[in-house]
Amino acid sequence: MTGSADPGRPPRAVIAVPPHLREQLFAPATWTRLTRAVVPLVLDRPGDRAALAAVLTDAEILVTGWGAARLDAELLATAPRLRLVAHTGGAVSPYVTPEVYDRGVRVTQAGAAMARPVAEVALAFTLALLHRVHRFDHALRAGEPWEAAEDVPDRHQILGCPIGVIGASRTGRAYIALARALGAEVRVADPYLDQAGADALGVRLSTLDELLAASRITAVHAPALPETHHLLGARELALMPDGAGLVNTARSWLVDEAALLGELRTGRIDAALDVYDTEPLPVAHPLRALPNVLLTPHRAAATVEGRYALGDSTVAEIERHLGGAPLRHAVGRAALERVE
């Protein structure tokens, strides 16, 4: 179902996004577009179920952001006009339930807008690991003598570098394009990528084991699904060559953190991580003390431009919905299987 539920009245849209995040997501021009398309019902405390229920009564569209209450059967009962849920992030499983789909409500998300900034961080991680920037930085900040700080494993250029990408996702494809533009030789392990798709990306299809054994840098870009839990365990990590590096800007779900920590403690491999089993990462966590690890606090997608792109994508989907056009980023019931 597309268009307004009642063509004779302006559509109402609940904006269940806290004030600080609204400012980051919706540039002034984007907010103006939104207010031209709908009557916004702004909810400053999106996690307040009672407040959300009160405004949903009159709403045809619900815009969700991080921290929004989950739209279960009880909340849906208060939203008889609801036709579209537009999530300003990627995974919808924390906010949408099967009952939403049972009701015929359409669901869309803005995850595609995250691909570029996350891919750029993954590329920055790749270059840092190849050139051992993290090891130099750690040694100098720790007060090691200059000669000792210089003593790191061999460094490499990205030109001609064998890089493995696990998952030809949107972010994986964006990373592949960046890495190949700098001259990397890329192979991909993805059960859903066929030879024609690999040829189009300019990559070599590979099994996971072959990829791990052949890559100087392995970048993880697979989705967090039940079948990808601890995709990289002790056996898989042991396949990585000495001096190799692991980049994970996807989900810690994909890597057995204990097994990774064991490998990193030997100093045999390096890693650059933006995601962890426990977030915030505890101050006393052993990852923080390792000189062969580069850490960032799960902020890979959070650029100014990236956040604005999320808002722009969300408003564009609302405009398409109201205009009767196909949604570009609709997600079906299978999206609920993604683990967050």
Secondary structure in CASP SS format (residue, H / E / C, confidence):
PFRMAT SS
TARGET T0000
AUTHOR 0000-0000-0000
METHOD secondary structure of the structure
MODEL  1
M C 1.00
T C 1.00
G C 1.00
S C 1.00
A C 1.00
D C 1.00
P C 1.00
G C 1.00
R C 1.00
P C 1.00
P C 1.00
R E 1.00
A E 1.00
V E 1.00
I E 1.00
A E 1.00
V C 1.00
P C 1.00
P H 1.00
H H 1.00
L H 1.00
R H 1.00
E H 1.00
Q H 1.00
L H 1.00
F C 1.00
A C 1.00
P H 1.00
A H 1.00
T H 1.00
W H 1.00
T H 1.00
R H 1.00
L H 1.00
T H 1.00
R H 1.00
A H 1.00
V C 1.00
V E 1.00
P E 1.00
L E 1.00
V E 1.00
L C 1.00
D C 1.00
R C 1.00
P C 1.00
G C 1.00
D C 1.00
R H 1.00
A H 1.00
A H 1.00
L H 1.00
A H 1.00
A H 1.00
V H 1.00
L H 1.00
T C 1.00
D C 1.00
A C 1.00
E C 1.00
I E 1.00
L E 1.00
V E 1.00
T E 1.00
G C 1.00
W C 1.00
G C 1.00
A C 1.00
A C 1.00
R C 1.00
L E 1.00
D C 1.00
A H 1.00
E H 1.00
L H 1.00
L H 1.00
A C 1.00
T C 1.00
A C 1.00
P C 1.00
R C 1.00
L C 1.00
R C 1.00
L E 1.00
V E 1.00
A E 1.00
H E 1.00
T C 1.00
G C 1.00
G C 1.00
A C 1.00
V C 1.00
S C 1.00
P C 1.00
Y C 1.00
V E 1.00
T C 1.00
P H 1.00
E H 1.00
V H 1.00
Y H 1.00
D H 1.00
R C 1.00
G C 1.00
V C 1.00
R E 1.00
V E 1.00
T E 1.00
Q E 1.00
A C 1.00
G H 1.00
A H 1.00
A H 1.00
M H 1.00
A H 1.00
R H 1.00
P H 1.00
V H 1.00
A H 1.00
E H 1.00
V H 1.00
A H 1.00
L H 1.00
A H 1.00
F H 1.00
T H 1.00
L H 1.00
A H 1.00
L H 1.00
L H 1.00
H C 1.00
R C 1.00
V H 1.00
H H 1.00
R H 1.00
F H 1.00
D H 1.00
H H 1.00
A H 1.00
L H 1.00
R H 1.00
A C 1.00
G C 1.00
E C 1.00
P C 1.00
W H 1.00
E H 1.00
A H 1.00
A H 1.00
E H 1.00
D C 1.00
V C 1.00
P C 1.00
D C 1.00
R C 1.00
H C 1.00
Q C 1.00
I C 1.00
L C 1.00
G C 1.00
C C 1.00
P E 1.00
I E 1.00
G E 1.00
V E 1.00
I E 1.00
G C 1.00
A C 1.00
S C 1.00
R H 1.00
T H 1.00
G H 1.00
R H 1.00
A H 1.00
Y H 1.00
I H 1.00
A H 1.00
L H 1.00
A H 1.00
R H 1.00
A H 1.00
L C 1.00
G C 1.00
A C 1.00
E E 1.00
V E 1.00
R E 1.00
V E 1.00
A E 1.00
D C 1.00
P C 1.00
Y C 1.00
L C 1.00
D C 1.00
Q H 1.00
A H 1.00
G H 1.00
A H 1.00
D H 1.00
A H 1.00
L H 1.00
G C 1.00
V C 1.00
R E 1.00
L E 1.00
S C 1.00
T C 1.00
L H 1.00
D H 1.00
E H 1.00
L H 1.00
L H 1.00
A H 1.00
A H 1.00
S C 1.00
R C 1.00
I E 1.00
T E 1.00
A E 1.00
V E 1.00
H C 1.00
A C 1.00
P C 1.00
A C 1.00
L C 1.00
P H 1.00
E H 1.00
T H 1.00
H C 1.00
H C 1.00
L C 1.00
L E 1.00
G C 1.00
A H 1.00
R H 1.00
E H 1.00
L H 1.00
A H 1.00
L C 1.00
M C 1.00
P C 1.00
D C 1.00
G C 1.00
A C 1.00
G E 1.00
L E 1.00
V E 1.00
N E 1.00
T C 1.00
A C 1.00
R C 1.00
S H 1.00
W H 1.00
L H 1.00
V E 1.00
D C 1.00
E H 1.00
A H 1.00
A H 1.00
L H 1.00
L H 1.00
G H 1.00
E H 1.00
L H 1.00
R H 1.00
T H 1.00
G C 1.00
R C 1.00
I C 1.00
D E 1.00
A E 1.00
A E 1.00
L E 1.00
D C 1.00
V C 1.00
Y C 1.00
D C 1.00
T C 1.00
E C 1.00
P C 1.00
L C 1.00
P C 1.00
V C 1.00
A C 1.00
H C 1.00
P H 1.00
L H 1.00
R H 1.00
A H 1.00
L C 1.00
P C 1.00
N C 1.00
V E 1.00
L E 1.00
L E 1.00
T C 1.00
P C 1.00
H C 1.00
R C 1.00
A C 1.00
A C 1.00
A C 1.00
T C 1.00
V H 1.00
E H 1.00
G H 1.00
R H 1.00
Y H 1.00
A H 1.00
L H 1.00
G H 1.00
D H 1.00
S H 1.00
T H 1.00
V H 1.00
A H 1.00
E H 1.00
I H 1.00
E H 1.00
R H 1.00
H H 1.00
L H 1.00
G H 1.00
G C 1.00
A C 1.00
P C 1.00
L C 1.00
R C 1.00
H C 1.00
A E 1.00
V C 1.00
G C 1.00
R H 1.00
A H 1.00
A H 1.00
L H 1.00
E H 1.00
R C 1.00
V C 1.00
E C 1.00
END
